[in-house]
Amino acid sequence: MEDPPLLCHVDAGVATLTLNRPAVLNAMNLALKSALAAQISELGGRRDARAIVLTGNGRAFCSGGDIREMDAGRTPADTRERLLALHRSVFTPLAALEKPVIAAVNGAAVGAGMSLALACDLVFAGQSASFGAVFSRRGLVPDAGAAFRLVRFVGVARAKEMAFSGRSVDAAEALQIGLAQRVLPDADLLRETQAYAATLAQGATVALGLSKRLLDLAPGASLETMIEHEIGAVIQAVGTADHAEALRAFAERRPPLFNGR
């Protein structure tokens, strides 16, 4: 019996998703994409999972799409439908989860694997991690949201240089250019990422989700538009149990105990 392509473990409010095809560097085939889609959908409604860590089993985070399932003879209509289905089922729902999502990048994250990491809110990299927009080396162009998200992380000029060259960016450079937010020793990567996620899982989950939505909207919106979005989010946050708990805790001079509602 084959091992499942994706593992999920929930502990202390943190759901850890582990890509589990180490023999092929966690390349994304149809089975892994389907498992990701189902698990992301489920986690969106799980109250015991208030933060998420995404990582890979073995010596790579994700080597991108499984080249064995790529077909140069596919019609344009088929290509369009497959890519849209992938966005709608995996990448867009992952980015839209209204709870913090952290990529713990162990080893290589290339092509769509890099896109998967960038669909998370934060990227924590192991010292041996590398990132590559390798699409041009396969005669392809950035997809799976890479053109959109890479520019947001590193800016237009750096995104072009990475896409044109297809070169790998190591962990130190990824931190320098904003592709990663932390670099950790390989042996400590998952443990420290989970510990950080656990602190977020103890936070005001609704407020964190609303903050995430606001910050995702901000780059493409005017100040006036953002003010309206902020007011709407504040109205929602004020009505939460966590806000009421924060007020009580302040009055009682104690730390708040948020329940995520």
C-alpha positions in Angstrom: 0.0 0.0 0.0 1.4 3.4 -1.0 2.0 6.1 1.7 -0.5 8.9 1.6 0.8 11.9 -0.4 -0.1 14.4 2.3 0.1 14.1 6.1 -1.8 16.2 8.6 -1.2 16.4 12.3 -2.9 18.9 14.7 -1.4 19.7 18.1 -1.7 22.8 20.4 -3.9 24.6 17.8 -1.4 24.1 15.0 -2.1 21.9 12.0 1.1 20.7 10.3 0.6 19.6 6.7 3.5 17.6 5.3 4.0 16.9 1.6 4.8 13.2 1.6 6.4 12.2 -1.7 10.0 12.3 -0.7 11.2 9.9 -3.3 10.4 12.5 -6.0 11.2 15.5 -3.9 7.5 16.0 -3.1 6.6 16.8 -6.7 3.0 17.6 -7.1 1.0 15.0 -8.9 -2.8 14.8 -9.2 -3.0 12.7 -6.0 -1.1 15.3 -3.9 -3.0 18.2 -5.4 -6.3 16.5 -4.6 -5.2 15.7 -1.1 -4.1 19.4 -0.6 -7.4 20.6 -1.9 -9.4 18.4 0.5 -7.2 19.2 3.5 -7.1 22.9 3.0 -10.9 22.9 2.7 -11.3 20.9 5.9 -8.8 23.1 7.9 -10.8 26.2 7.0 -13.6 25.1 9.3 -11.6 23.3 12.0 -11.7 25.3 15.3 -8.9 23.2 16.8 -6.5 24.3 14.0 -5.9 28.0 14.5 -2.6 28.2 12.7 -1.1 26.1 9.9 2.5 25.0 9.0 3.2 23.6 5.6 6.4 21.6 5.0 7.9 18.7 3.0 9.0 15.3 4.0 12.6 14.4 3.2 15.3 16.6 1.6 13.0 19.0 -0.3 10.0 21.2 0.3 8.6 20.7 -3.2 10.2 20.3 -6.6 7.1 21.7 -8.4 4.8 19.9 -10.7 5.4 16.3 -11.4 7.0 16.3 -14.9 5.7 12.8 -15.6 2.2 14.2 -15.7 3.1 17.1 -18.0 1.9 16.6 -21.6 3.2 18.9 -24.3 0.4 17.8 -26.6 -2.4 19.0 -24.3 -4.8 21.4 -26.0 -4.9 25.1 -24.9 -8.4 24.5 -23.5 -7.2 21.5 -21.4 -4.2 23.5 -20.1 -6.4 26.4 -19.2 -8.9 24.2 -17.3 -6.2 22.3 -15.4 -4.5 25.5 -14.3 -7.7 27.2 -13.2 -8.8 24.1 -11.4 -5.4 24.0 -9.5 -5.8 27.7 -8.5 -9.4 27.3 -7.4 -8.8 24.1 -5.4 -5.3 24.6 -3.9 -3.5 27.9 -4.2 -6.4 30.4 -3.8 -8.0 28.6 -0.9 -4.6 28.2 0.8 -3.9 31.9 0.5 -7.4 32.8 1.6 -7.5 30.8 4.8 -8.5 33.2 7.5 -5.8 32.0 9.9 -2.0 32.3 9.7 -0.2 29.9 7.4 3.6 29.5 7.6 5.8 27.6 5.1 8.6 25.7 6.7 10.9 25.3 3.6 13.3 22.4 4.0 15.5 22.0 1.0 14.4 23.0 -2.5 11.2 24.9 -3.3 11.2 25.3 -7.1 8.7 26.1 -9.8 5.2 25.5 -8.4 6.8 24.4 -5.2 8.1 28.0 -4.7 4.6 29.2 -5.7 3.2 27.0 -2.9 5.5 28.5 -0.3 4.6 32.0 -1.5 0.9 31.3 -1.1 1.6 31.1 2.6 1.6 34.2 4.8 5.2 33.7 6.1 8.2 31.7 4.8 10.6 30.3 7.3 13.6 28.7 5.6 16.1 26.1 6.8 19.7 26.9 6.2 19.9 24.5 3.3 16.7 25.8 1.6 16.7 27.2 -1.9 14.1 28.9 -4.0 13.9 28.8 -7.8 11.6 30.2 -10.5 12.8 27.5 -12.8 10.0 27.8 -15.3 12.1 29.2 -18.1 14.5 26.3 -17.9 11.6 24.0 -18.9 10.4 26.3 -21.6 7.6 27.6 -19.5 6.5 30.8 -17.7 5.7 31.5 -14.1 2.4 30.0 -13.1 0.5 28.9 -10.0 0.4 32.5 -8.9 4.2 32.9 -9.1 4.1 36.1 -11.2 1.7 37.7 -8.8 3.2 36.6 -5.5 6.9 36.8 -6.3 6.6 40.5 -7.3 4.8 41.1 -3.9 7.7 39.5 -2.0 10.7 40.8 -3.8 9.7 43.5 -6.3 9.4 43.6 -10.0 13.1 43.8 -10.9 14.3 41.0 -8.7 11.3 38.9 -9.8 12.3 39.4 -13.5 15.9 38.5 -12.7 14.9 35.3 -11.0 12.4 34.3 -13.7 14.8 35.1 -16.6 17.7 33.2 -15.1 15.9 30.4 -13.5 18.7 30.3 -10.9 18.3 29.1 -7.3 18.3 31.6 -4.4 19.8 30.2 -1.2 18.3 30.8 2.2 20.6 33.7 3.1 19.8 35.6 -0.1 16.1 34.8 0.3 16.2 36.5 3.7 18.0 39.5 2.3 15.6 40.1 -0.5 12.4 39.4 1.5 11.6 36.0 0.0 11.9 34.5 3.5 11.2 36.1 6.8 13.4 33.8 8.9 16.3 31.4 8.4 16.7 28.6 10.9 19.1 25.7 11.4 17.8 22.7 9.4 17.5 20.6 12.5 15.4 23.2 14.3 13.3 24.4 11.4 10.1 22.5 11.9 10.2 22.6 15.7 10.8 26.4 15.8 8.2 27.1 13.1 5.6 25.0 14.9 6.5 26.9 18.2 6.0 30.2 16.5 2.7 29.0 14.9 1.6 27.9 18.4 1.9 31.5 19.7 -0.3 32.6 16.8 -2.8 29.9 17.5 -3.2 31.3 21.0 -4.1 34.7 19.5 -7.4 36.3 18.5 -8.0 34.1 15.5 -10.8 36.2 14.0 -8.8 39.4 14.3 -5.7 37.7 12.8 -7.8 36.5 9.9 -9.3 40.0 9.3 -5.8 41.5 9.5 -4.6 39.0 7.0 -7.4 40.0 4.6 -6.7 43.7 5.0 -3.0 43.4 4.4 -3.6 41.2 1.3 -5.9 43.9 -0.1 -3.6 46.8 0.7 -1.1 46.7 -2.2 -3.7 47.2 -4.9 -6.1 49.5 -3.1 -6.3 53.3 -2.5 -6.1 54.7 1.0 -9.8 55.6 0.9 -10.7 52.1 -0.1 -8.6 50.6 2.7 -10.1 52.9 5.3 -13.6 51.5 4.4 -12.2 47.9 4.5 -10.6 48.7 7.9 -13.8 50.1 9.3 -15.8 47.0 8.2 -13.1 44.7 9.8 -13.1 46.7 13.0 -16.9 46.3 13.3 -16.5 42.6 12.9 -13.7 42.3 15.4 -15.5 44.4 18.0 -18.3 41.8 18.0 -16.1 38.9 18.8 -15.7 37.0 22.1 -12.0 37.5 21.9 -12.4 41.3 21.9 -14.6 41.1 25.0 -12.1 38.9 26.7 -9.3 41.4 25.9 -11.3 44.2 27.6 -11.9 42.0 30.7 -8.3 41.0 30.8 -7.1 44.6 30.6 -9.5 45.6 33.4 -8.3 42.6 35.5 -4.6 43.2 34.7 -4.0 39.8 33.3 -3.1 38.3 30.0 -6.1 37.5 27.8 -7.1 34.0 27.1 -8.4 33.9 23.6 -10.6 31.1 22.3 -10.5 32.1 18.6 -14.1 33.3 18.4 
